[in-house]
Amino acid sequence: MAAACRSERLLRCQASADHGRILIHLLKGNAFVWNVEDARKIREQHGVVGNLVGALVRKPRQNTRLGLPLQLLPEEARLLVEIGAATLVCSRLQESAPPKHDGLPMDITNISTTVDEEDSKTNAEAYAQFLHDSYEEQRQLALQEKRRTLESLAEHIAEGRSKRKRQRGEQEELGGSSSQGPIKEVQNLEKTIHFPEEAMMVQIPTAQTHLGNVEEVDVHQVSSDWPYSGQKNHEMRYKVFRDLWQKGFFLTSGSKFGGDFLVYPADPMRFHAHYIAICFPQAEEIALSDIITVGRLGTNVKKTVLLCSSNQEGSVTYTSLQWSGLQ
C-alpha cells in the first residue's frame, strides 16, 4: 500500500512539472527553487521575493551578488503551495524489490549504485542533446548574420574585385563574374560557413534537465523534509505573512532588523521597507522593556514597527509603534 501511495505521489509530481507548476525542492527542511523561469514567475506573478543564495559561476568567492538557487522562507513556500502555484518535492532513490541471484537477494548497495548511474546517464544524455540543439540554433543565427553582411556589402565587394582586375591588367567580361561573386558566395554560404563548436555560447544549467526521481511532500504533515507543520511559531508567522501578502505587500525576512518580516509597499528592488513585522501570540503579554526596545529599533532605522498577532480563526491584529517625532 505504501509503495502504491508513493508511486501515485511521483506521478502527481511529474504531472505538476508537465503543467508548468513550480517545483520547490526540499533539503533538510530548507526550500529551494533551481529553475530560473520558476524564480522569475514567483516574483513577477505571485509577489514572493525569496533570497538568492547561490554563487555566480564566474565569481564563486564573492558574496555581494548571488544567483540561483532561490531560497524561500517556510511561509513563502507554504503560501505558494496553498494557492496552487507550486509543489513541494524531495529527491528519493528509486525503491524496488531486490532481484535474486542464485536464490539469494542481491546487495541493496549495488541497486542504489545502479539507480544513480542510470539517473546520471539520463541527465548526461539530456544535457548532450541540449548542447547539440543550442549549437544548431547558434549556427543558424551566425549563418543569417553572415548572409546579411554579405548582401549589404555586395556592391563594395564587386567594386573591389573589378579594381583588382584592372590593376592586374585583366579585361572584364561583359556581365562578368565580378558582379556575381558575392551572390554566388551568398548562395553557397550554407556549405562554406564554418562555425566551430568552441565558439558557441554555453548556458550552464542550474536545474536538472531531467526531473529524476522526486516525491511530493505534503505541506500539512510533519516529516523530516517539512518539520514546520503544526508548530505554533510557524502557524502564527504564516497567518501574518499570508494576511499581509493578501493586502498587496511584499515581504522578506526581517532578521537583519530584529523582526520576523520586513514589509514593502511593492517590489523591494524599487522601494525601501516601510514596516518591521514582529509576531507575538495573541494571549501573551508583552513586556514593557520589549516594547521600548522594538520602538527604539524602528526609530533608528526609520521604519514603523508592527506588533502582529492572530487568533484561531486566522484573523490578524496589528498594533503600530512609532515615536511621535516621526509623524
C-alpha positions as CSV (number, residue, x, y, z in Angstrom):
1,M,0.0,0.0,0.0
2,A,2.8,2.4,0.9
3,A,4.6,1.7,-2.4
4,A,1.3,2.4,-4.3
5,C,0.8,5.7,-2.5
6,R,4.4,6.7,-3.2
7,S,4.0,5.9,-6.9
8,E,0.9,8.0,-7.0
9,R,2.7,10.9,-5.5
10,L,5.5,10.5,-8.0
11,L,3.0,10.6,-10.8
12,R,1.5,13.8,-9.4
13,C,4.9,15.4,-9.3
14,Q,5.6,14.6,-12.9
15,A,2.1,15.9,-13.9
16,S,2.8,19.1,-12.0
17,A,6.1,19.6,-13.8
18,D,4.4,18.9,-17.2
19,H,1.7,21.5,-16.5
20,G,4.1,24.2,-15.6
21,R,3.7,24.2,-11.8
22,I,6.7,25.4,-9.9
23,L,8.7,22.7,-8.2
24,I,10.2,23.7,-4.8
25,H,12.9,21.3,-3.8
26,L,13.4,20.5,-0.1
27,L,16.7,19.7,1.5
28,K,16.7,19.2,5.3
29,G,13.7,21.5,5.8
30,N,15.1,24.2,3.5
31,A,13.1,25.2,0.4
32,F,15.0,25.9,-2.9
33,V,13.9,26.9,-6.4
34,W,16.6,26.0,-9.0
35,N,14.8,26.9,-12.3
36,V,15.3,30.5,-13.4
37,E,11.9,30.7,-15.1
38,D,10.2,29.5,-11.9
39,A,12.2,32.0,-9.8
40,R,11.1,34.8,-12.1
41,K,7.5,33.6,-12.1
42,I,7.5,33.5,-8.3
43,R,8.5,37.2,-8.0
44,E,6.6,38.7,-11.0
45,Q,3.4,36.8,-10.9
46,H,3.0,35.9,-7.2
47,G,4.7,38.7,-5.4
48,V,7.0,36.4,-3.4
49,V,10.6,37.5,-3.1
50,G,12.8,34.8,-1.6
51,N,16.5,35.1,-1.3
52,L,19.2,34.2,-3.8
53,V,21.9,32.2,-2.1
54,G,24.0,30.6,-4.9
55,A,27.4,31.7,-6.0
56,L,27.9,33.0,-9.6
57,V,29.9,30.7,-11.8
58,R,32.5,33.3,-12.8
59,K,32.8,34.8,-9.3
60,P,32.3,32.0,-6.9
61,R,34.2,33.6,-3.9
62,Q,32.3,36.9,-3.7
63,N,29.1,37.3,-1.6
64,T,27.7,40.6,-2.8
65,R,26.0,39.4,-5.9
66,L,24.4,36.0,-5.6
67,G,22.5,33.7,-8.0
68,L,20.4,30.6,-8.0
69,P,19.1,28.7,-6.2
70,L,16.4,30.9,-4.7
71,Q,15.8,30.0,-1.1
72,L,12.3,30.5,0.2
73,L,11.1,31.1,3.8
74,P,8.9,28.3,5.1
75,E,6.0,30.7,5.0
76,E,6.7,31.6,1.3
77,A,6.9,28.0,0.3
78,R,3.7,27.1,2.1
79,L,1.8,30.1,0.6
80,L,2.8,29.1,-3.0
81,V,1.6,25.5,-2.3
82,E,-1.7,26.6,-0.8
83,I,-2.6,29.0,-3.7
84,G,-1.9,26.1,-6.1
85,A,1.2,27.7,-7.8
86,A,3.8,25.2,-6.6
87,T,4.5,21.7,-5.4
88,L,7.0,20.7,-2.6
89,V,9.2,17.8,-3.7
90,C,12.3,16.0,-2.4
91,S,14.7,13.6,-4.2
92,R,14.3,9.9,-3.5
93,L,16.2,6.9,-4.5
94,Q,14.1,4.5,-6.5
95,E,13.0,1.7,-4.3
96,S,12.2,-1.7,-5.8
97,A,12.3,-5.3,-4.6
98,P,15.9,-6.6,-4.8
99,P,16.3,-9.1,-7.6
100,K,17.5,-12.6,-6.6
101,H,20.7,-14.2,-7.9
102,D,21.2,-17.9,-7.4
103,G,18.4,-18.0,-4.9
104,L,19.9,-15.1,-2.8
105,P,18.9,-11.4,-2.7
106,M,21.4,-9.0,-4.2
107,D,23.1,-6.4,-2.2
108,I,20.9,-3.2,-1.9
109,T,24.0,-1.0,-2.3
110,N,24.5,-2.3,-5.8
111,I,20.9,-1.5,-6.6
112,S,21.3,2.1,-5.4
113,T,24.5,2.5,-7.3
114,T,22.8,1.2,-10.5
115,V,19.9,3.7,-10.0
116,D,22.4,6.6,-9.5
117,E,24.3,5.6,-12.6
118,E,21.1,5.4,-14.7
119,D,20.0,8.8,-13.5
120,S,23.4,10.3,-14.2
121,K,23.4,8.7,-17.7
122,T,19.9,10.1,-18.4
123,N,20.9,13.6,-17.2
124,A,24.1,13.4,-19.4
125,E,22.2,12.4,-22.5
126,A,19.6,15.1,-21.9
127,Y,22.3,17.7,-21.5
128,A,24.2,16.5,-24.6
129,Q,21.0,16.9,-26.6
130,F,20.5,20.3,-25.2
131,L,24.1,21.3,-26.2
132,H,23.5,19.9,-29.7
133,D,20.3,21.9,-30.2
134,S,21.9,25.0,-28.8
135,Y,24.8,24.6,-31.3
136,E,22.5,24.2,-34.3
137,E,20.5,27.3,-33.2
138,Q,23.6,29.4,-32.8
139,R,25.0,28.2,-36.2
140,Q,21.8,29.2,-37.9
141,L,22.0,32.7,-36.3
142,A,25.6,33.0,-37.4
143,L,24.6,32.0,-40.9
144,Q,21.8,34.6,-41.1
145,E,24.2,37.3,-39.8
146,K,26.8,36.4,-42.3
147,R,24.3,36.5,-45.2
148,R,23.0,39.9,-44.1
149,T,26.6,41.2,-44.0
150,L,27.4,39.9,-47.5
151,E,24.2,41.2,-49.0
152,S,24.8,44.7,-47.6
153,L,28.4,44.7,-48.8
154,A,27.7,43.1,-52.2
155,E,28.3,46.3,-54.2
156,H,31.6,47.1,-52.4
157,I,32.9,43.6,-52.9
158,A,32.1,43.8,-56.7
159,E,33.8,47.1,-57.0
160,G,36.9,45.9,-55.1
161,R,37.2,42.8,-57.4
162,S,36.8,45.0,-60.5
163,K,39.5,47.4,-59.2
164,R,41.9,44.5,-58.6
165,K,41.4,43.1,-62.1
166,R,42.0,46.5,-63.6
167,Q,45.3,46.8,-61.7
168,R,46.3,43.3,-63.0
169,G,45.5,44.5,-66.5
170,E,42.8,41.9,-66.9
171,Q,39.8,42.7,-69.1
172,E,36.4,42.3,-67.5
173,E,34.0,40.4,-69.5
174,L,30.6,41.9,-70.1
175,G,28.4,40.8,-67.2
176,G,31.5,39.1,-65.8
177,S,31.8,37.2,-62.6
178,S,32.8,40.2,-60.5
179,S,29.2,41.3,-60.1
180,Q,28.1,37.7,-59.5
181,G,30.8,36.8,-56.9
182,P,29.0,38.0,-53.8
183,I,25.7,36.5,-55.0
184,K,27.4,33.1,-55.5
185,E,29.0,33.3,-52.1
186,V,25.7,34.0,-50.5
187,Q,24.1,31.1,-52.3
188,N,26.9,28.7,-51.2
189,L,27.1,30.1,-47.7
190,E,25.3,27.1,-46.1
191,K,28.1,24.9,-47.3
192,T,31.1,27.2,-46.8
193,I,30.4,28.8,-43.5
194,H,32.4,27.3,-40.6
195,F,31.1,27.8,-37.1
196,P,33.4,25.9,-34.6
197,E,31.8,24.4,-31.5
198,E,34.4,26.1,-29.4
199,A,32.9,29.5,-30.4
200,M,29.4,28.7,-29.2
201,M,27.9,30.2,-26.1
202,V,27.3,27.6,-23.5
203,Q,24.5,28.0,-21.0
204,I,25.3,26.3,-17.7
205,P,22.1,25.0,-16.3
206,T,21.2,25.5,-12.6
207,A,18.5,22.9,-12.6
208,Q,18.5,19.3,-13.8
209,T,17.5,18.9,-17.4
210,H,15.8,15.6,-16.3
211,L,13.4,15.7,-13.4
212,G,14.7,12.4,-11.9
213,N,13.0,10.5,-9.1
214,V,11.3,13.0,-6.8
215,E,8.4,12.6,-4.4
216,E,5.7,15.1,-3.4
217,V,5.7,16.4,0.2
218,D,2.5,17.2,2.0
219,V,2.8,20.7,3.5
220,H,0.2,19.8,6.2
221,Q,2.0,16.8,7.5
222,V,5.1,16.7,9.7
223,S,8.1,14.9,8.2
224,S,11.9,15.1,8.1
225,D,11.6,17.1,4.9
226,W,9.0,19.5,6.2
227,P,9.1,19.8,10.0
228,Y,7.1,23.0,10.3
229,S,3.5,21.8,10.2
230,G,1.8,22.2,13.5
231,Q,4.5,24.3,15.1
232,K,2.9,27.3,16.9
233,N,5.5,29.7,15.9
234,H,5.3,28.7,12.2
235,E,1.5,28.8,12.2
236,M,1.5,32.3,13.8
237,R,4.1,33.6,11.4
238,Y,2.3,32.1,8.4
239,K,-1.1,33.7,9.3
240,V,0.6,37.1,9.5
241,F,2.6,36.5,6.3
242,R,-0.5,35.4,4.3
243,D,-2.6,38.3,5.6
244,L,0.0,41.0,4.7
245,W,0.6,39.3,1.3
246,Q,-3.2,39.3,0.6
247,K,-3.2,43.1,1.3
248,G,-0.6,43.5,-1.5
249,F,2.6,43.9,0.4
250,F,5.9,42.2,-0.4
251,L,7.7,40.5,2.5
252,T,11.2,39.3,3.2
253,S,13.0,38.0,6.2
254,G,13.3,40.7,8.9
255,S,16.1,39.0,10.9
256,K,18.6,41.8,10.0
257,F,16.4,44.3,11.7
258,G,15.4,42.2,14.6
259,G,11.9,41.3,13.4
260,D,10.1,38.4,11.7
261,F,9.4,40.1,8.4
262,L,10.3,43.3,6.5
263,V,7.2,44.7,4.8
264,Y,7.5,46.6,1.5
265,P,4.7,48.5,-0.3
266,A,5.9,47.0,-3.7
267,D,8.9,45.1,-5.1
268,P,11.9,45.5,-2.8
269,M,14.1,46.4,-5.9
270,R,12.2,49.7,-6.1
271,F,11.2,50.6,-2.5
272,H,12.6,50.5,1.0
273,A,10.7,48.6,3.7
274,H,8.0,50.6,5.5
275,Y,7.4,48.2,8.4
276,I,9.1,45.7,10.6
277,A,6.6,43.0,11.5
278,I,7.1,41.2,14.8
279,C,4.8,38.3,15.6
280,F,3.5,37.7,19.2
281,P,1.0,35.1,20.4
282,Q,-2.4,36.9,21.0
283,A,-2.8,35.7,24.6
284,E,0.8,36.5,25.6
285,E,1.6,39.7,27.5
286,I,4.5,41.7,26.0
287,A,7.0,43.1,28.5
288,L,7.2,46.9,28.5
289,S,11.0,46.7,28.0
290,D,10.4,44.7,24.8
291,I,8.0,47.3,23.5
292,I,10.6,50.1,24.2
293,T,13.3,48.0,22.6
294,V,11.4,47.4,19.3
295,G,10.2,51.0,19.3
296,R,13.7,52.3,19.5
297,L,14.8,49.9,16.9
298,G,12.1,51.1,14.5
299,T,13.1,54.7,15.1
300,N,16.8,54.1,14.5
301,V,16.1,52.5,11.1
302,K,13.2,54.9,10.2
303,K,10.6,52.2,10.0
304,T,7.2,51.6,11.7
305,V,7.1,48.6,14.0
306,L,4.0,46.3,13.6
307,L,3.2,44.1,16.5
308,C,1.2,41.2,14.9
309,S,-0.9,38.5,16.5
310,S,-3.5,36.1,15.2
311,N,-6.4,34.1,16.7
312,Q,-7.5,30.5,16.0
313,E,-9.7,31.6,13.1
314,G,-6.8,33.2,11.3
315,S,-7.8,36.8,11.9
316,V,-4.7,39.1,12.4
317,T,-4.5,42.1,14.6
318,Y,-1.9,44.8,14.1
319,T,-0.6,47.4,16.5
320,S,1.9,50.0,15.2
321,L,4.6,51.7,17.2
322,Q,6.1,54.9,16.1
323,W,7.6,57.8,18.0
324,S,5.6,61.0,17.7
325,G,8.6,62.8,16.4
326,L,8.4,60.8,13.2
327,Q,4.8,61.7,12.4
